[in-house]
């Protein structure tokens, strides 16, 4: 339950009336949840920063273009945009051709690798590192349901709608995410 | 004889996606179902763990967003 002094829809209204501070308040209110969710969807700190910016820039243009219909659900709406952009990036990266050196090695593995590892390590150390690592090992569909439900405050019905599955499938994915995490924890602590 | 509930029912219960009637029925069944209680405990532990994961965007990212908002506002007022 969110208990903000100024509700989201009031800030949206105020922003559309020209109050720039209202947008700043919304970004500051949700930046951590949105960034955490994106980071756990793509597991790449640099890419997550880009998607975070892209998400809120899209939010700004959608608000100004009158595309946001208030139903008291600002965060789930933002999270839907973040999720779609994250999935687009993941799919695009999967389609990228591999560039190899003269010996056939994938050169992307040499680019920024040290930096990324350092950044990822920093994220892990600054947060609840162990669980962060375990969630990264879940199948994509299970991880997605877990993240959208927890950080995005989307209902299982809404998750089913945006991921194109039935509500029972979304609930089943959540169930297996929980079971798999429990199994991983048991294995790690043995 | 106790009513049958699935782990998915407990997930909906944990995330407050059940009706008041379902909630009462599940709470009546829980003391008799250690498997469902285990699922509920797992969800609560997971929620606590996920709440502890906090990743902040870089301040530059927030600055870029605020600037974009300002620029698009100027664009609208000039057009």
Interface residues (C-beta under 8 A of the other chain):
Chain A: X18 X20 X23 X24 X27 X28 X31 X32 X34 X35 X36 X39 X40 X48 X49 X52 X53 X56 X57 X60 X61 X64 X123 X126 X127 X128 X131 X132 X146 X149 X150 X151 X155 X156 X168 X171 X172 X174 X175 X178 X181 X182
Chain B: X7 X8 X11 X12 X15 X17 X39 X42 X43 X46 X47 X49 X50 X52 X53 X54 X55 X56 X57 X58 X61 X62 X64 X65 X66 X68 X69 X70 X72 X73 X76
